Amino acid sequence: MPKKDHLVRLIQSLDAAERKNFLSSVGDSRSERQYLRLFHILEGEENYDAKTLAKKLNVQPKQLADDKYYLNKILLKSLRSFDDPEWKHTRLLKDLQDAKILADHGMHDDALVAVDKVIKEAIYLEHYGFVLYAYSLKRVCLWALLRYDEVNAMETERRKVVAAYEEASDLWELSSVNYSMMNAGDKDAELKDMLKHPMLKKKAEGLKSIQAKAHWYDIHKRTYAQINDLQNLQKTEDGFREFLTLNPAMRDVHASGYISMRINSAVQDCMQANYDRALSMLVQLELDMRTPLRYLDQSSTLRAQYHMSHLRCYIARKTGNYEEACLWGERTYRTEYEMPAQERFDVLWEWAIPLIHSGRSKEGYEKLDELVATKDIRIDLQPYIRPLMVLAQIDMRHYDVAVYQIKASKLWAKRKKIISAELDLFFSHAYAIANAPALSRKDGLVRLRQSIHDGKLRDLDAQIDLGYWVDTRLKDKKINS
C-alpha cells in the first residue's frame, strides 16, 4: 500500500472544529480559488496523485505544486492560530511567546509575571521543554532588572526540573527496552533481571514525576503479566489505580500512556470478571478523550477507540446484553483503524456471537464463514467456530445443512487431530436436534441443557454462551416447526 502524502494525512486528521476554523479563516464559500478546490478534493482522496489531481483541477503540474505548497502553509498557519480553550499546551505555547515579546520590548517586569505563570503551569503538565526555555527567559528578565540574588534560587529550581526530566527519560528508555524484549519472546529471565534495575527496585512513590511513575507502572505490569506472576500483577494494578486517583494530571501529562494503561487495566478487570469496574474505567476514558490530549495523534486516537469499542462489545456479551454487544461489535469493525489479522479475527469473533444470540444468525454465520478461512490465526478459538456455525444453521432452520456442517466439522477435527470429549458430545446433541422430527426437537434441546448443567460442556458454554442459546430456544414457541 503506498504511503499517504503528508498533506492528505494532515487534511484527514482535522477534527470538525479545526476544519471549521480553517475554512472560516480563508472565507470559504466553495469559491473557485485553486488551493481551496484542492483542499476539498483531497478530503476525499486516499493518496496524492499529481497527474489525476492536475486533470481534475485543469491546471499544469507546476501550478498544482504551487497550490499544494500554499495550501500546506495556510493550513499549518490556521492550526497554529486555532484557539481551543481545552488545549492547554497550545495556550501554554502562546503564553510563552507573549512573554518573549514583552521581554524583547523591554517590558521585563511584565514578562517576568507572564513567564512565572508559564513555569508553574508547565511544571504541573511536566512539559519540560517549555519549562527549561521559560527558565532561560526568566534569567534574561532577572539580569535585565538587576535582580541577581534571585538567579541562584532560580538555578536551584531549574536543576530540580532537569533531574526530574532525566529520571523520566531514563525510565522511558527502560520502558522501550522492556517492550522490545516482550515482542522478542522467550525473554522471561531477562525481564525478571530488568526488575532489579535500581530505578525499578525503588517504589513508584519515590520517583519525581508523573511520567516516571507511569513508565514504572507500565514496566512492572507488562513484566508480571508476561511471567504470569499474578500476585504481583494484582498488587501493581491496585497501586496503579491509586496512582491515577492521586494524580489526575496524568491525563494531561502523559496522554498516550494514560490511555494505554487505562485500557490495559480494563482488560485485566475483564479477565477477572470485574465487568462493572472495567466498564466504569472505559466510560471515564471515553469522556476524557472528548477533549484534546497532548501528543495524541489521529492514529493513536483511532487505535484507542478500537480497543475501547472492542472491550465494550466483550463486556456487553459477557453480561448478557447481546443487542448492545452487536452495536459495539459493528462500531469496532467499522473503526477506521488498520487492524492486524489477529485483531480482525477477534473483532469478527466477538461480533458473531451476539449476532447469533440476538436472532441475527444469517449475519453471524457470514462472520464465522470468514473466520473459517483464517486457518493459522487464533488456534485456541478455531475449534469453537464450527459449533457456533451449527447453532446458526439450526436457528435458520436449515437442518439438512446443519447435519452436513456437523459431519464436516468432525472430519475437520479428525484431520487436525483434535481430541475433545466436549466437541464430540456437543456434535452428538446437535445432530440429534437437527435430525429429529419436528415434534421431538425440544426433547433434544432439553437433553443438551442437562449436559450443560452437569458441567459436561463447560468450555463450550464459556466460549460461545451455549447455555443462553439453549434456554432461549426452549422458550421459542416455534422450536418444533
KOLMI-663290 format. One line per field, with one value per residue (C-alpha): x, y, z; residue number from 0. Coordinates in steps of 0.25 Angstrom, whole numbers, always signed. Layout:
px	[X_...];
py	[Y_...];
pz	[Z_...];
num	[NUM_...];
REM end
This chain:
px	[+0_+6_+9_-1_+5_+7_-3_-14_-11_-12_-25_-31_-26_-34_-45_-58_-54_-41_-47_-57_-46_-38_-50_-54_-40_-40_-54_-58_-71_-67_-60_-52_-39_-30_-24_-38_-43_-30_-34_-48_-43_-32_-43_-48_-35_-26_-13_-7_-7_-2_-6_-20_-21_-16_-27_-38_-33_-30_-16_-2_+7_+15_+3_-2_+11_+10_-5_-1_+11_+2_-10_+0_+5_-8_-14_-2_-4_-18_-15_-5_-15_-26_-30_-37_-39_-37_-24_-15_-2_-5_-9_+4_+12_+4_+7_+22_+22_+15_+25_+36_+30_+29_+43_+48_+41_+48_+36_+43_+34_+22_+30_+34_+20_+16_+28_+25_+11_+16_+27_+16_+7_+18_+23_+9_+8_+22_+25_+40_+44_+35_+40_+55_+52_+44_+55_+65_+55_+53_+69_+69_+58_+65_+78_+71_+65_+78_+71_+84_+81_+68_+77_+83_+69_+64_+76_+73_+58_+63_+73_+61_+53_+65_+67_+52_+53_+66_+59_+46_+55_+63_+50_+44_+57_+55_+41_+45_+55_+45_+34_+45_+48_+33_+32_+44_+39_+46_+52_+45_+59_+64_+50_+52_+66_+61_+53_+66_+70_+72_+61_+51_+55_+51_+36_+28_+25_+39_+40_+40_+30_+17_+23_+34_+23_+15_+27_+30_+16_+16_+29_+24_+10_+15_+26_+17_+7_+17_+24_+10_+13_-2_+0_+10_+2_-11_-3_+3_-11_-16_-5_-7_-22_-18_-7_-18_-27_-16_-10_-22_-11_-7_-17_-11_+4_+5_-8_-3_+2_-11_-20_-12_-11_-26_-29_-20_-26_-40_-34_-29_-43_-49_-40_-44_-59_-60_-68_-75_-61_-56_-68_-66_-52_-55_-67_-57_-47_-57_-61_-46_-44_-55_-45_-31_-20_-5_+3_-9_-9_-21_-15_-13_-27_-33_-25_-31_-45_-44_-39_-50_-61_-56_-55_-69_-74_-68_-73_-87_-87_-81_-92_-103_-106_-106_-113_-103_-92_-96_-95_-82_-77_-81_-75_-62_-62_-64_-54_-44_-33_-24_-25_-15_-20_-22_-29_-39_-41_-44_-54_-62_-62_-67_-77_-82_-86_-96_-102_-106_-111_-119_-126_-118_-112_-110_-101_-94_-91_-85_-75_-72_-70_-60_-53_-52_-43_-33_-27_-14_-20_-25_-23_-29_-42_-43_-50_-61_-65_-71_-81_-85_-88_-96_-105_-107_-111_-121_-126_-129_-136_-126_-126_-120_-109_-107_-105_-95_-88_-87_-81_-71_-67_-64_-55_-48_-45_-40_-31_-26_-24_-33_-38_-49_-60_-67_-68_-72_-83_-88_-88_-96_-106_-107_-108_-120_-127_-125_-128_-140_-155_-161_-169_-156_-147_-150_-146_-132_-131_-135_-124_-114_-117_-116_-102_-98_-104_-96_-83_-80_-79_-73_-63_-73_-82_-71_-67_-80_-90_-97_-106_-112_-115_-122_-130_-135_-138_-146_-155_-157_-171_-167_-156_-164_-166];
py	[+0_+14_+23_+35_+49_+57_+67_+57_+51_+65_+69_+55_+57_+70_+69_+77_+89_+90_+89_+99_+109_+107_+109_+121_+127_+127_+131_+118_+118_+107_+118_+116_+118_+107_+103_+102_+93_+85_+84_+79_+69_+64_+62_+50_+45_+33_+37_+49_+46_+59_+54_+51_+64_+73_+67_+69_+84_+86_+92_+90_+81_+94_+101_+89_+89_+103_+102_+90_+98_+109_+101_+94_+107_+113_+100_+100_+115_+112_+101_+109_+120_+110_+114_+103_+106_+91_+90_+94_+92_+101_+112_+110_+112_+125_+130_+127_+134_+146_+147_+147_+158_+166_+164_+167_+181_+184_+181_+171_+173_+169_+158_+152_+151_+144_+135_+131_+127_+118_+111_+108_+102_+95_+88_+83_+78_+73_+79_+80_+86_+98_+99_+100_+110_+118_+118_+123_+135_+137_+138_+149_+157_+156_+160_+172_+176_+175_+164_+156_+150_+143_+136_+126_+122_+120_+111_+102_+101_+98_+87_+80_+81_+75_+64_+60_+61_+52_+42_+41_+40_+28_+21_+24_+17_+5_+4_+4_-7_-15_-14_-19_-31_-34_-34_-43_-54_-65_-53_-56_-58_-44_-38_-43_-37_-24_-22_-22_-9_+2_+11_-1_-6_+7_+9_+17_+28_+31_+36_+51_+52_+46_+42_+34_+27_+24_+17_+10_+4_+1_-7_-15_-18_-23_-32_-38_-41_-47_-56_-60_-54_-51_-48_-36_-32_-30_-22_-13_-12_-7_+2_+8_+11_+18_+26_+30_+35_+43_+49_+54_+62_+48_+51_+64_+60_+46_+44_+32_+25_+29_+23_+11_+8_+10_+1_-10_-9_-11_-23_-28_-26_-33_-45_-46_-44_-30_-25_-13_-7_-9_-2_+9_+11_+11_+21_+30_+29_+32_+45_+48_+46_+56_+68_+69_+61_+64_+58_+48_+48_+42_+29_+27_+32_+22_+11_+14_+16_+2_-5_+2_-2_-16_-17_-11_-22_-32_-27_-26_-40_-45_-38_-44_-30_-36_-25_-15_-24_-25_-9_-9_-20_-13_+0_-7_-13_+0_+7_+14_+6_-3_-16_-27_-40_-46_-33_-34_-49_-45_-34_-43_-54_-45_-39_-52_-58_-47_-46_-61_-59_-47_-55_-50_-63_-61_-49_-56_-68_-59_-54_-68_-73_-62_-67_-81_-77_-71_-85_-81_-70_-72_-87_-87_-82_-89_-102_-93_-87_-99_-102_-87_-89_-101_-93_-82_-93_-99_-85_-82_-96_-101_-115_-122_-112_-113_-128_-126_-116_-126_-136_-127_-121_-135_-138_-125_-128_-142_-136_-126_-138_-130_-139_-133_-140_-127_-125_-140_-139_-125_-131_-143_-134_-124_-136_-141_-128_-125_-139_-141_-140_-126_-130_-137_-125_-119_-132_-131_-117_-122_-133_-123_-113_-125_-127_-113_-113_-125_-118_-127_-115_-105_-99_-98_-91_-81_-78_-77_-76_-89_-89_-76_-81_-94_-86_-76_-87_-95_-82_-81_-86_-88_-98_-110_-105];
pz	[+0_-4_+7_+8_+4_+17_+12_+10_+24_+30_+24_+28_+42_+44_+54_+52_+60_+53_+39_+42_+47_+35_+25_+33_+33_+18_+15_+9_+1_-9_-17_-29_-22_-27_-13_-7_-18_-16_-1_-4_-14_-4_+7_-1_-6_-1_-8_-14_-29_-36_-50_-46_-38_-49_-59_-48_-46_-60_-57_-61_-51_-47_-43_-35_-28_-24_-20_-11_-5_-2_+4_+13_+18_+21_+27_+37_+40_+43_+52_+60_+62_+65_+79_+87_+102_+105_+98_+110_+103_+91_+101_+109_+96_+93_+107_+106_+92_+99_+110_+100_+92_+105_+108_+94_+96_+109_+118_+127_+139_+131_+124_+138_+143_+130_+130_+144_+141_+129_+138_+149_+138_+130_+143_+146_+132_+132_+119_+122_+108_+112_+126_+122_+111_+121_+131_+121_+118_+133_+135_+124_+131_+145_+139_+132_+145_+153_+162_+163_+176_+170_+159_+169_+175_+160_+157_+169_+164_+149_+154_+161_+148_+140_+150_+148_+133_+133_+142_+133_+121_+127_+131_+117_+111_+121_+116_+102_+104_+113_+101_+91_+100_+101_+86_+84_+92_+101_+109_+123_+130_+124_+128_+143_+143_+138_+150_+158_+152_+163_+157_+157_+170_+177_+180_+170_+181_+182_+167_+164_+153_+148_+135_+142_+151_+139_+132_+145_+146_+131_+132_+144_+139_+126_+132_+143_+132_+123_+134_+140_+154_+157_+171_+168_+156_+164_+174_+163_+157_+171_+172_+158_+161_+174_+166_+156_+167_+173_+160_+152_+144_+137_+126_+122_+125_+118_+110_+102_+114_+122_+111_+109_+124_+126_+115_+120_+134_+128_+121_+134_+140_+129_+131_+146_+142_+149_+137_+145_+149_+134_+129_+138_+134_+119_+121_+128_+117_+107_+114_+115_+100_+97_+99_+93_+99_+98_+87_+83_+68_+60_+58_+73_+75_+65_+72_+85_+80_+74_+87_+95_+86_+85_+100_+101_+92_+100_+113_+107_+103_+116_+123_+114_+107_+93_+85_+91_+88_+73_+73_+79_+70_+58_+63_+65_+52_+45_+52_+43_+49_+40_+49_+48_+44_+58_+63_+51_+55_+70_+65_+56_+67_+77_+68_+62_+76_+80_+66_+67_+81_+77_+66_+54_+51_+36_+39_+50_+40_+30_+40_+44_+30_+28_+41_+36_+25_+35_+38_+45_+54_+68_+68_+82_+77_+64_+70_+75_+61_+56_+67_+66_+51_+54_+64_+54_+43_+54_+57_+42_+41_+31_+38_+26_+25_+40_+39_+27_+36_+47_+39_+32_+46_+51_+39_+41_+56_+52_+41_+51_+62_+71_+82_+90_+98_+99_+84_+82_+92_+86_+72_+77_+83_+71_+61_+69_+70_+55_+50_+59_+55_+58_+70_+76_+75_+88_+95_+89_+94_+108_+108_+103_+114_+124_+119_+121_+135_+138_+134_+122_+113_+122_+112_+100_+109_+114_+99_+92_+103_+99_+111_+108_+94_+99_+109_+99_+88_+98_+101_+86_+83_+68_+72_+68_+54];
num	[0_1_2_3_4_5_6_7_8_9_10_11_12_13_14_15_16_17_18_19_20_21_22_23_24_25_26_27_28_29_30_31_32_33_34_35_36_37_38_39_40_41_42_43_44_45_46_47_48_49_50_51_52_53_54_55_56_57_58_59_60_61_62_63_64_65_66_67_68_69_70_71_72_73_74_75_76_77_78_79_80_81_82_83_84_85_86_87_88_89_90_91_92_93_94_95_96_97_98_99_100_101_102_103_104_105_106_107_108_109_110_111_112_113_114_115_116_117_118_119_120_121_122_123_124_125_126_127_128_129_130_131_132_133_134_135_136_137_138_139_140_141_142_143_144_145_146_147_148_149_150_151_152_153_154_155_156_157_158_159_160_161_162_163_164_165_166_167_168_169_170_171_172_173_174_175_176_177_178_179_180_181_182_183_184_185_186_187_188_189_190_191_192_193_194_195_196_197_198_199_200_201_202_203_204_205_206_207_208_209_210_211_212_213_214_215_216_217_218_219_220_221_222_223_224_225_226_227_228_229_230_231_232_233_234_235_236_237_238_239_240_241_242_243_244_245_246_247_248_249_250_251_252_253_254_255_256_257_258_259_260_261_262_263_264_265_266_267_268_269_270_271_272_273_274_275_276_277_278_279_280_281_282_283_284_285_286_287_288_289_290_291_292_293_294_295_296_297_298_299_300_301_302_303_304_305_306_307_308_309_310_311_312_313_314_315_316_317_318_319_320_321_322_323_324_325_326_327_328_329_330_331_332_333_334_335_336_337_338_339_340_341_342_343_344_345_346_347_348_349_350_351_352_353_354_355_356_357_358_359_360_361_362_363_364_365_366_367_368_369_370_371_372_373_374_375_376_377_378_379_380_381_382_383_384_385_386_387_388_389_390_391_392_393_394_395_396_397_398_399_400_401_402_403_404_405_406_407_408_409_410_411_412_413_414_415_416_417_418_419_420_421_422_423_424_425_426_427_428_429_430_431_432_433_434_435_436_437_438_439_440_441_442_443_444_445_446_447_448_449_450_451_452_453_454_455_456_457_458_459_460_461_462_463_464_465_466_467_468_469_470_471_472_473_474_475_476_477_478_479_480];
REM end
